[in-house]
């Protein structure tokens, strides 16, 4: 089993990148391939998948996505391609939050999830607690406010998880908007 790979991006296509290391280029399926740059040196957490003589690699820039991917593929009816599609459309922190809230209605709206929302909640509700130790959504009101203002959930989640823990909702909202507008 491969834990992670570190190498240079030598090719980028629609759903994968080729990572060059030790004179071998490995094709690795990734989410958000537009975040990769040719020639960039990257470390990817890798899941290796073997089924019916087909060997595939799935890579993630951050450990949270990697751990959530491993949880998702254990849900009945979700394979690696579907799990990658899900994580391409919803970041792992938001997914964890929605599972904790048992918000099947919202989960169904995301591409790749649809009718699998209930199975995801039932299968993962008790298993996601080990992904992060802290309260996963300390600024729920800030998240909802930014979402209502039209900001993308991925940007919101990235910013919220970078905020200090001790801010009031008002201060967290101001800081989040400031950071999002810098992007």
RAQUI-V229886 format. One record per backbone hydrogen bond with DSSP energy under -0.5 kcal/mol. CO is the residue of the C=O (numbers start at 1). NH is the residue of the N-H. If there is no record, write none. Layout:
co:CO nh:NH
co:CO nh:NH
This chain:
co:3 nh:46
co:5 nh:44
co:7 nh:42
co:8 nh:10
co:8 nh:20
co:9 nh:39
co:11 nh:18
co:15 nh:30
co:16 nh:13
co:17 nh:19
co:17 nh:28
co:18 nh:10
co:18 nh:11
co:18 nh:20
co:19 nh:21
co:19 nh:26
co:20 nh:8
co:21 nh:24
co:24 nh:21
co:24 nh:26
co:26 nh:19
co:26 nh:28
co:28 nh:17
co:29 nh:59
co:32 nh:35
co:33 nh:36
co:37 nh:40
co:40 nh:9
co:40 nh:42
co:42 nh:7
co:44 nh:5
co:45 nh:60
co:46 nh:48
co:47 nh:58
co:49 nh:56
co:51 nh:54
co:53 nh:55
co:54 nh:51
co:54 nh:56
co:56 nh:49
co:57 nh:29
co:58 nh:47
co:59 nh:31
co:60 nh:45
co:62 nh:66
co:63 nh:67
co:64 nh:68
co:65 nh:69
co:66 nh:70
co:67 nh:71
co:68 nh:72
co:69 nh:73
co:71 nh:74
co:72 nh:75
co:75 nh:78
co:77 nh:79
co:79 nh:83
co:80 nh:84
co:81 nh:85
co:82 nh:86
co:83 nh:87
co:84 nh:88
co:85 nh:89
co:86 nh:89
co:86 nh:90
co:91 nh:95
co:92 nh:96
co:93 nh:97
co:94 nh:98
co:95 nh:99
co:96 nh:100
co:97 nh:101
co:98 nh:103
co:99 nh:102
co:102 nh:104
co:103 nh:107
co:104 nh:108
co:105 nh:109
co:106 nh:109
co:107 nh:110
co:108 nh:114
co:110 nh:113
co:110 nh:114
co:113 nh:116
co:114 nh:117
co:116 nh:120
co:117 nh:121
co:118 nh:122
co:119 nh:123
co:120 nh:124
co:121 nh:125
co:124 nh:127
co:124 nh:128
co:127 nh:130
co:128 nh:131
co:128 nh:132
co:135 nh:138
co:137 nh:140
co:139 nh:143
co:140 nh:144
co:141 nh:145
co:142 nh:146
co:143 nh:147
co:144 nh:148
co:145 nh:149
co:146 nh:151
co:147 nh:150
co:152 nh:156
co:153 nh:157
co:154 nh:158
co:155 nh:159
co:156 nh:160
co:157 nh:161
co:159 nh:162
co:159 nh:163
co:160 nh:163
co:164 nh:167
co:168 nh:172
co:169 nh:173
co:170 nh:174
co:171 nh:175
co:172 nh:176
co:173 nh:177
co:174 nh:178
co:175 nh:179
co:176 nh:180
co:177 nh:181
co:178 nh:182
co:179 nh:183
co:180 nh:183
